[in-house]
Amino acid sequence: MNRQAKAVVGTALVLLGAYLMLQQGTKIGPGDIFGHFWPSLFVIPLGIFFHWMYFSMLQRRAPGLLIPGGILLVNGLLFQIAMLLDNWEYIWPGFIFAVAFGLWEFYWFGTRNRWLLIPINILLVLSLLFGAVFSISALSNGLDSLFPYAALALIVGGSFLLLSRNRSEH
């Protein structure tokens, strides 16, 4: 088996093992595995194919292939993460980032048209902004059970500051 085939089979086995570890105790059939790993089977390889076409077959003569290649590659990774962790509601800003990444690859390996940086930066900022807002929202929802402890810590900390004396006050 050549090196590339070993890498593909090894990656598939690692993903399958991670999936089986996450699904301990539940009955798993081929449809379940296919249903959870469709991004790794179809979307990510298609993104890699576009990159391979650009870098190997066309000797870097068609940088336009990198736009769909970058979008498919990033979206495939996002789809796979969302399928395994079931967090679709928090991962959607990454889809905006995927377009920025595809355009950035086109800029970096293409003619380096500086006007392309405008939509790249707009999409990147939107992605980071929405990602931060939804991450903070998700964290604050998850921390609701810690609210009484945080309030108690603030009370204790404030009391300590009020009751402690400075060394110069002695």
KAJO-V332650 format. One record per residue. N is the residue number from 1. SS is DSSP state (~ for helix, > for strand, _ for the rest). PSI is psi as a letter, one per 20 degrees, with the letter a starting at -180 (999 if undefined). D_CENTER is the distance of its C-alpha to the mean C-alpha in Angstrom with 2 decimals. Layout:
[[N,SS,PSI,D_CENTER] [N,SS,PSI,D_CENTER]]
This chain:
[[1,_,p,31.57] [2,_,r,30.15] [3,~,g,27.25] [4,~,g,24.78] [5,~,h,25.80] [6,~,h,25.43] [7,~,g,21.84] [8,~,g,21.01] [9,~,g,23.05] [10,~,g,21.80] [11,~,g,18.10] [12,~,g,19.22] [13,~,h,21.30] [14,~,g,18.68] [15,~,g,16.30] [16,~,g,19.45] [17,~,g,20.60] [18,~,g,17.47] [19,~,g,17.75] [20,~,h,21.47] [21,~,h,21.07] [22,~,h,18.96] [23,_,k,21.63] [24,_,p,24.64] [25,_,i,27.81] [26,_,q,26.81] [27,_,p,28.33] [28,_,p,26.03] [29,_,r,27.15] [30,~,h,26.05] [31,~,h,24.90] [32,~,g,22.51] [33,~,g,20.98] [34,~,g,20.89] [35,~,h,19.46] [36,~,h,16.47] [37,~,j,15.85] [38,~,h,16.64] [39,~,h,13.38] [40,~,h,14.25] [41,~,h,17.80] [42,~,g,17.75] [43,~,g,14.80] [44,~,g,13.40] [45,~,h,17.08] [46,~,g,18.01] [47,~,g,15.56] [48,~,h,16.98] [49,~,g,20.38] [50,~,g,20.24] [51,~,g,19.40] [52,~,g,22.18] [53,~,g,24.53] [54,~,g,24.10] [55,~,h,24.35] [56,~,g,26.90] [57,~,g,28.90] [58,_,j,29.38] [59,_,l,29.67] [60,_,k,27.35] [61,_,i,29.58] [62,_,m,27.19] [63,_,i,24.18] [64,_,h,23.59] [65,~,h,22.03] [66,~,h,19.01] [67,~,g,18.07] [68,~,h,17.54] [69,~,g,16.36] [70,~,g,13.48] [71,~,g,12.62] [72,~,h,12.97] [73,~,g,11.09] [74,~,g,7.77] [75,~,h,8.62] [76,~,g,9.73] [77,~,g,6.73] [78,~,g,5.16] [79,~,g,8.82] [80,~,g,9.26] [81,~,g,7.02] [82,~,h,8.74] [83,~,g,11.94] [84,~,h,12.14] [85,~,i,11.42] [86,_,l,12.87] [87,_,l,10.86] [88,~,h,11.10] [89,~,i,12.72] [90,~,i,10.03] [91,~,i,7.02] [92,_,h,9.43] [93,~,h,9.21] [94,~,h,6.25] [95,~,h,9.18] [96,~,g,11.35] [97,~,h,9.34] [98,~,g,9.67] [99,~,g,13.36] [100,~,h,13.61] [101,~,g,12.24] [102,~,g,14.77] [103,~,h,17.46] [104,~,g,16.88] [105,~,g,17.40] [106,~,g,20.47] [107,~,g,21.69] [108,~,g,21.26] [109,~,i,22.91] [110,_,c,25.15] [111,_,i,27.99] [112,_,l,26.11] [113,_,o,27.32] [114,_,h,26.72] [115,_,i,26.73] [116,~,h,23.42] [117,~,h,21.87] [118,~,g,22.77] [119,~,h,20.45] [120,~,g,17.64] [121,~,h,18.10] [122,~,g,18.64] [123,~,h,15.42] [124,~,g,13.48] [125,~,g,15.48] [126,~,g,15.08] [127,~,g,11.30] [128,~,h,11.56] [129,~,g,14.55] [130,~,h,13.37] [131,~,g,10.23] [132,~,g,12.86] [133,~,g,15.40] [134,~,h,13.64] [135,~,g,12.35] [136,~,g,15.96] [137,~,g,17.34] [138,~,g,15.59] [139,~,g,16.74] [140,~,h,20.16] [141,~,h,20.54] [142,~,i,19.82] [143,_,j,22.29] [144,~,h,25.17] [145,~,i,26.83] [146,~,i,26.97] [147,~,g,28.73] [148,~,h,32.26] [149,~,h,31.52] [150,~,g,30.07] [151,~,g,33.22] [152,~,g,35.41] [153,~,h,33.82] [154,~,g,34.47] [155,~,g,38.03] [156,~,g,38.71] [157,~,g,37.29] [158,~,g,39.27] [159,~,g,42.38] [160,~,g,42.11] [161,~,h,41.98] [162,~,h,44.91] [163,~,i,47.06] [164,_,q,46.47] [165,_,q,48.93] [166,_,q,48.48] [167,~,h,50.52] [168,~,i,52.51] [169,~,i,53.69] [170,_,999,55.79]]
